[in-house]
Amino acid sequence: MLDISPVLLLSSGIIFLLVVARLNSCLFKPILKHMDERSASIKKDMEDAKSNSSDVDGLLAEANDIIAKAKKEAAVIREQAYKEAKDSADVKLASAKLNLEAKSAEFAKNLQEETQALRDSLLSSMPQFNESLKNKLSSI
């Protein structure tokens, strides 16, 4: 029937245990060590990513604050420039208005003088016109 040799069985068992021990020391332990290191590295990277995310949120909030301050400053500067431009325009408008009023008054004065001169001229020429008119009427 089946002959089992105890020496062969025992030597096969010993060889099997030696191969398992050798594989454990040369293959399984380094693989498990590498897997543990990789897991620790991934965990550390995840924690770093979370801290970076919180840093980014802080920087984003700071950037939003800076933008809001810049908008306020821009509004103040724009308002100040508008006010200065309006004041400058008002000064120029008042100056132009005074200049026009002075020219208008001078024109009115000159017109009044010319009107008076024309009236005087017509009044002084009136006797001649009357004479000429009488002569014309009499010739008719």
Buried (B, 14 or more C-beta within 10 A) or exposed (E): EEEEEEEEEEEEEEEEEEEEEEEEEEEEEEEEEEEEEEEEEEEEEEEEEEEEEEEEEEEEEEEEEEEEEEEEEEEEEEEEEEEEEEEEEEEEEEEEEEEEEEEEEEEEEEEEEEEEEEEEEEEEEEEEEEEEEEEEEEEE
